[in-house]
Amino acid sequence: MPWHTLLRSGLISAMTLTALDATAAACAANSPPHTVALVELYTSEGCSSCPPADAWLSKLAPRFAADQLVAVALHVDYWDYIGWKDPYAQAQFSERQRRLGRKSRSPTIYTPEVFAGMRELRDWRNAAAFEQRLREINQQTARADIRLSMEAAGKGEIRIAADFQTAKAVRGRDLHGVIVLYEDQLVSHVRHGENQGVTLRHDRVVRYWAPQPLTNAEESQLVSKTIKLHPDWNTAKLGVAAFVEDSQSGEVLQVLALPRCAAAF
């Protein structure tokens, strides 16, 4: 029986998983009772001021525990006109940034721009300010529970399943569950644009992003996606994440990441 089915049915728990085979156990995870911070970096290879922010994001995972934050890099496409087409850019990330900008006090979008918990964080370079924002988020009781699993689905495919369960206080809102596939340790040799001649290194680059309305607000809702792995993706460097957001208020109710699962490939 698949891990997500076992988890959803209650036949096993996250604690039980630790007693199972280590490789298999790595294929599933459960969110903690407090809120984990979703940190979003909006960046572009066409932006000369972005490489320091990319390097900053790469250092977050070693510095902070998985139950403190989940960091992702979303490459936008509105810099592509300047002479270098960012191979990781997606139009939907530019649109998401615009939407988040409209909810912030300063609707002007730019790169690099950081959001923590879907709130703009202009002083992200200030370690004390960043850690204070993390504490504010982590001190909140989670208003959603996520059970996330990954398994092989055929040659060159994986299946990601996220079981979302929301607290009664937020049911009935415009909630979305989002499944994310990201890749680490990417390297680009930029030949044109503002970063011409520079070798760029990236982590947590989002390759796949799938929002799903959570319509079944009275109980848990299972969202399952089968993803065909692109030949350019390094499966040894892939990880998955999932989060619940209130699309109207711009709040992140919970986020969870699952690093690469060897048994899934």
PAFI-79654 format. One record per residue (C-alpha): x, z, y; residue number from 1; residue in three letters. Coordinates in pm, 1 decimal, padded with zeros to 6 digits. Example, Ala and Ser with C-alpha at 12.3 -4.5 7.8 and 13.67 -1.06 7.14 Angstrom:
2
PT          u          w          v     i    aa
PT    01230.0    00780.0   -00450.0     1   Ala
PT    01367.0    00714.0   -00106.0     2   Ser
END
This chain:
265
PT          u          w          v     i    aa
PT    00000.0    00000.0    00000.0     1   Met
PT    00145.6   -00087.3    00347.1     2   Pro
PT    00283.0    00200.6    00554.8     3   Trp
PT    00033.2    00148.9    00837.1     4   His
PT   -00255.7    00171.4    00587.5     5   Thr
PT   -00120.1    00494.0    00443.2     6   Leu
PT   -00068.5    00643.2    00786.3     7   Leu
PT   -00409.0    00541.1    00913.5     8   Arg
PT   -00586.7    00670.8    00605.2     9   Ser
PT   -00419.2    01007.5    00636.5    10   Gly
PT   -00268.5    00986.6    00287.3    11   Leu
PT    00071.3    01048.7    00440.2    12   Ile
PT    00187.3    01194.6    00769.7    13   Ser
PT    00493.3    01144.1    00985.8    14   Ala
PT    00636.6    01464.5    00836.0    15   Met
PT    00580.6    01334.0    00483.9    16   Thr
PT    00770.5    01017.2    00568.3    17   Leu
PT    01090.9    01215.1    00610.1    18   Thr
PT    01078.9    01309.8    00245.2    19   Ala
PT    01049.5    00946.9    00132.7    20   Leu
PT    01316.8    00684.9    00087.4    21   Asp
PT    01520.5    00668.8    00411.9    22   Ala
PT    01505.7    00291.8    00448.1    23   Thr
PT    01131.6    00278.2    00396.1    24   Ala
PT    01073.2    00576.0    00624.1    25   Ala
PT    01247.0    00394.3    00907.4    26   Ala
PT    00964.5    00138.4    00896.6    27   Cys
PT    00707.8    00376.0    01048.7    28   Ala
PT    00686.4    00624.7    01331.7    29   Ala
PT    00432.4    00847.8    01504.5    30   Asn
PT    00418.9    00938.4    01873.4    31   Ser
PT    00477.8    01299.7    01987.1    32   Pro
PT    00211.3    01525.1    02143.5    33   Pro
PT    00357.1    01484.4    02492.9    34   His
PT    00374.3    01163.9    02697.4    35   Thr
PT    00680.6    00944.2    02655.6    36   Val
PT    00787.6    00749.2    02965.9    37   Ala
PT    00765.7    00370.7    02963.7    38   Leu
PT    01051.4    00238.0    03179.3    39   Val
PT    01019.5   -00128.4    03277.9    40   Glu
PT    01302.6   -00319.4    03442.1    41   Leu
PT    01208.2   -00649.6    03604.7    42   Tyr
PT    01519.2   -00863.5    03612.3    43   Thr
PT    01653.8   -01218.2    03602.3    44   Ser
PT    01975.9   -01395.5    03515.8    45   Glu
PT    01930.7   -01592.9    03837.7    46   Gly
PT    01958.0   -01275.9    04048.5    47   Cys
PT    02308.3   -01168.3    04156.3    48   Ser
PT    02200.7   -00806.9    04215.6    49   Ser
PT    02048.8   -00769.4    03867.8    50   Cys
PT    02355.2   -00725.1    03639.0    51   Pro
PT    02415.0   -00362.5    03752.7    52   Pro
PT    02051.3   -00282.6    03675.8    53   Ala
PT    02082.1   -00447.7    03333.5    54   Asp
PT    02388.0   -00230.8    03263.7    55   Ala
PT    02196.8    00078.3    03380.0    56   Trp
PT    01911.5    00004.0    03140.9    57   Leu
PT    02154.5   -00042.1    02851.6    58   Ser
PT    02280.2    00313.0    02902.7    59   Lys
PT    01937.6    00477.8    02891.8    60   Leu
PT    01891.3    00479.3    02512.8    61   Ala
PT    02223.8    00660.6    02444.8    62   Pro
PT    02151.8    00913.5    02722.5    63   Arg
PT    01792.2    01004.6    02648.6    64   Phe
PT    01600.6    01086.2    02332.2    65   Ala
PT    01337.5    00850.2    02192.2    66   Ala
PT    01066.8    01106.6    02271.8    67   Asp
PT    01167.8    01101.2    02639.4    68   Gln
PT    01155.0    00731.4    02721.5    69   Leu
PT    01114.4    00378.5    02592.3    70   Val
PT    01298.1    00126.1    02809.9    71   Ala
PT    01232.1   -00249.0    02817.5    72   Val
PT    01371.5   -00538.3    03019.7    73   Ala
PT    01120.7   -00800.8    03130.8    74   Leu
PT    01284.1   -01117.7    03260.7    75   His
PT    01082.3   -01295.3    03528.5    76   Val
PT    01071.4   -01669.9    03587.8    77   Asp
PT    01043.9   -01696.4    03966.7    78   Tyr
PT    01423.5   -01713.2    04003.6    79   Trp
PT    01454.0   -02019.9    03780.0    80   Asp
PT    01427.0   -02262.9    04072.0    81   Tyr
PT    01762.4   -02156.8    04216.9    82   Ile
PT    01966.9   -02347.2    03959.1    83   Gly
PT    01970.9   -02139.3    03641.1    84   Trp
PT    01675.9   -02114.4    03403.2    85   Lys
PT    01669.8   -01767.5    03250.5    86   Asp
PT    01633.2   -01818.4    02872.4    87   Pro
PT    01452.3   -01485.3    02835.2    88   Tyr
PT    01206.0   -01526.7    03122.7    89   Ala
PT    00831.2   -01540.5    03064.9    90   Gln
PT    00563.2   -01618.1    03320.5    91   Ala
PT    00348.7   -01331.0    03191.7    92   Gln
PT    00619.8   -01084.1    03297.8    93   Phe
PT    00617.8   -01219.7    03651.6    94   Ser
PT    00240.3   -01182.5    03656.6    95   Glu
PT    00259.1   -00828.1    03520.6    96   Arg
PT    00507.9   -00736.2    03791.6    97   Gln
PT    00273.1   -00877.0    04055.7    98   Arg
PT   -00013.7   -00675.2    03909.7    99   Arg
PT    00191.0   -00355.5    03911.7   100   Leu
PT    00303.0   -00434.7    04264.7   101   Gly
PT   -00057.4   -00455.3    04381.0   102   Arg
PT   -00112.4   -00104.0    04246.6   103   Lys
PT    00193.3    00038.1    04421.8   104   Ser
PT    00237.2    00128.8    04788.0   105   Arg
PT    00462.7   -00173.1    04838.7   106   Ser
PT    00307.4   -00486.7    04686.0   107   Pro
PT    00617.1   -00700.1    04749.0   108   Thr
PT    00788.7   -00783.5    04420.4   109   Ile
PT    01163.4   -00820.9    04387.1   110   Tyr
PT    01446.7   -00793.2    04137.9   111   Thr
PT    01577.0   -00567.1    04013.6   112   Pro
PT    01264.7   -00351.4    04023.4   113   Glu
PT    01195.5   -00049.8    03804.2   114   Val
PT    00863.7    00105.5    03707.2   115   Phe
PT    00840.4    00436.7    03522.4   116   Ala
PT    00498.6    00509.8    03378.6   117   Gly
PT    00373.5    00199.2    03566.0   118   Met
PT    00474.3    00359.0    03897.1   119   Arg
PT    00743.3    00195.2    04108.8   120   Glu
PT    01068.4    00393.5    04116.2   121   Leu
PT    01279.9    00266.4    04404.7   122   Arg
PT    01546.8    00535.0    04370.5   123   Asp
PT    01614.7    00468.4    04001.6   124   Trp
PT    01989.6    00459.0    04079.0   125   Arg
PT    01970.9    00826.4    04172.5   126   Asn
PT    02014.3    01012.4    03842.7   127   Ala
PT    01843.1    01328.0    03969.7   128   Ala
PT    01539.9    01134.5    04096.6   129   Ala
PT    01513.2    00937.5    03773.8   130   Phe
PT    01533.8    01248.6    03556.6   131   Glu
PT    01275.3    01421.5    03773.2   132   Gln
PT    01034.1    01131.9    03716.2   133   Arg
PT    01097.5    01157.0    03341.1   134   Leu
PT    01020.7    01528.1    03344.3   135   Arg
PT    00697.0    01466.6    03531.9   136   Glu
PT    00587.0    01221.4    03264.5   137   Ile
PT    00715.2    01416.4    02962.9   138   Asn
PT    00538.8    01734.5    03075.4   139   Gln
PT    00200.8    01563.5    03045.4   140   Gln
PT   -00001.3    01601.3    02728.4   141   Thr
PT   -00038.6    01261.4    02563.5   142   Ala
PT   -00382.2    01107.5    02602.5   143   Arg
PT   -00325.0    00865.2    02316.4   144   Ala
PT   -00167.1    00879.3    01974.5   145   Asp
PT    00020.1    00580.9    01831.2   146   Ile
PT    00119.7    00516.3    01471.8   147   Arg
PT    00353.1    00220.4    01448.7   148   Leu
PT    00484.2    00034.6    01143.8   149   Ser
PT    00676.3   -00279.5    01056.7   150   Met
PT    00697.6   -00471.2    00730.5   151   Glu
PT    00796.1   -00812.1    00595.3   152   Ala
PT    00512.9   -01066.5    00600.4   153   Ala
PT    00677.7   -01366.8    00439.4   154   Gly
PT    00985.8   -01576.3    00497.2   155   Lys
PT    01090.6   -01547.7    00858.6   156   Gly
PT    00791.4   -01333.5    00953.2   157   Glu
PT    00722.3   -00967.6    01016.4   158   Ile
PT    00397.2   -00778.8    01054.6   159   Arg
PT    00373.1   -00509.5    01318.5   160   Ile
PT    00079.7   -00270.5    01303.5   161   Ala
PT   -00012.6   -00017.1    01568.7   162   Ala
PT   -00288.3    00236.2    01517.5   163   Asp
PT   -00409.1    00351.5    01860.1   164   Phe
PT   -00620.4    00663.7    01899.0   165   Gln
PT   -00722.2    00777.9    02245.7   166   Thr
PT   -00830.9    01118.4    02374.8   167   Ala
PT   -01200.1    01164.4    02445.0   168   Lys
PT   -01131.4    01208.1    02816.2   169   Ala
PT   -01015.2    00846.3    02853.1   170   Val
PT   -01249.7    00669.1    02615.8   171   Arg
PT   -01466.2    00409.2    02781.6   172   Gly
PT   -01195.6    00308.1    03028.9   173   Arg
PT   -01039.9   -00038.8    03044.1   174   Asp
PT   -00768.5    00038.1    02789.1   175   Leu
PT   -00520.9   -00201.4    02633.0   176   His
PT   -00280.7   -00155.0    02346.5   177   Gly
PT    00038.2   -00358.6    02380.8   178   Val
PT    00275.5   -00454.1    02099.4   179   Ile
PT    00632.2   -00540.5    02198.5   180   Val
PT    00926.0   -00693.4    02012.7   181   Leu
PT    01262.3   -00654.6    02186.6   182   Tyr
PT    01622.4   -00755.4    02118.5   183   Glu
PT    01950.0   -00578.8    02194.4   184   Asp
PT    02305.0   -00696.2    02259.2   185   Gln
PT    02224.2   -01038.2    02400.2   186   Leu
PT    02501.7   -01231.5    02574.0   187   Val
PT    02466.0   -01522.1    02819.2   188   Ser
PT    02732.9   -01736.1    02985.1   189   His
PT    02571.7   -01839.7    03312.8   190   Val
PT    02678.6   -02183.1    03435.1   191   Arg
PT    02472.7   -02221.8    03753.5   192   His
PT    02290.6   -02024.0    04020.3   193   Gly
PT    02389.0   -01695.5    04185.7   194   Glu
PT    02563.5   -01567.4    03871.3   195   Asn
PT    02756.9   -01887.7    03802.7   196   Gln
PT    03062.8   -01822.0    03585.5   197   Gly
PT    02950.4   -01470.5    03492.4   198   Val
PT    02899.2   -01346.1    03135.6   199   Thr
PT    02587.4   -01129.5    03124.5   200   Leu
PT    02496.5   -00871.4    02861.4   201   Arg
PT    02145.1   -00743.4    02804.2   202   His
PT    01963.6   -00484.3    02593.6   203   Asp
PT    01595.2   -00418.2    02527.2   204   Arg
PT    01505.1   -00772.9    02626.6   205   Val
PT    01138.8   -00834.0    02548.4   206   Val
PT    01092.0   -01134.3    02320.3   207   Arg
PT    00727.4   -01085.0    02227.0   208   Tyr
PT    00452.8   -00911.4    02426.3   209   Trp
PT    00093.5   -00895.7    02303.8   210   Ala
PT   -00177.0   -00700.2    02493.0   211   Pro
PT   -00497.3   -00624.3    02307.0   212   Gln
PT   -00816.0   -00470.7    02455.1   213   Pro
PT   -00907.0   -00148.2    02278.6   214   Leu
PT   -01277.4   -00201.1    02230.3   215   Thr
PT   -01343.3    00062.8    01965.9   216   Asn
PT   -01314.9    00359.9    02198.5   217   Ala
PT   -01478.8    00618.2    01974.9   218   Glu
PT   -01213.3    00621.2    01702.8   219   Glu
PT   -00871.9    00483.2    01618.9   220   Ser
PT   -00822.7    00109.2    01641.4   221   Gln
PT   -00568.4   -00075.8    01431.3   222   Leu
PT   -00398.4   -00377.3    01590.6   223   Val
PT   -00189.3   -00590.7    01357.5   224   Ser
PT    00027.4   -00887.2    01458.0   225   Lys
PT    00219.3   -01124.2    01232.0   226   Thr
PT    00516.5   -01263.6    01422.7   227   Ile
PT    00720.5   -01567.5    01327.4   228   Lys
PT    01082.0   -01487.7    01405.3   229   Leu
PT    01251.7   -01745.2    01626.3   230   His
PT    01577.7   -01888.5    01484.5   231   Pro
PT    01760.5   -01775.0    01798.8   232   Asp
PT    01663.2   -01410.9    01749.3   233   Trp
PT    01917.8   -01182.7    01583.7   234   Asn
PT    01708.7   -00985.1    01336.5   235   Thr
PT    01980.4   -00720.5    01311.9   236   Ala
PT    01918.8   -00635.7    01678.3   237   Lys
PT    01538.3   -00637.3    01692.9   238   Leu
PT    01316.1   -00337.6    01754.9   239   Gly
PT    00946.6   -00286.5    01822.7   240   Val
PT    00741.7   -00073.6    02056.7   241   Ala
PT    00377.2   -00015.2    02138.5   242   Ala
PT    00196.9    00151.2    02426.2   243   Phe
PT   -00150.1    00223.3    02561.3   244   Val
PT   -00229.3    00154.8    02925.9   245   Glu
PT   -00527.1    00199.9    03150.9   246   Asp
PT   -00542.5   -00145.3    03308.3   247   Ser
PT   -00754.4   -00031.6    03599.8   248   Gln
PT   -00564.8    00279.7    03709.4   249   Ser
PT   -00223.4    00159.0    03597.6   250   Gly
PT   -00150.7    00464.5    03384.6   251   Glu
PT    00049.6    00460.7    03061.9   252   Val
PT   -00118.2    00701.1    02821.3   253   Leu
PT    00154.0    00688.1    02555.6   254   Gln
PT    00441.9    00472.4    02432.0   255   Val
PT    00638.5    00466.2    02108.1   256   Leu
PT    00941.7    00268.6    01990.3   257   Ala
PT    01056.6    00187.3    01639.3   258   Leu
PT    01415.2    00061.1    01597.6   259   Pro
PT    01506.9   -00212.8    01357.1   260   Arg
PT    01372.9   -00161.0    01007.0   261   Cys
PT    01614.8   -00309.4    00751.8   262   Ala
PT    01344.5   -00338.1    00486.3   263   Ala
PT    01135.8   -00565.1    00708.2   264   Ala
PT    01377.2   -00858.4    00708.7   265   Phe
END
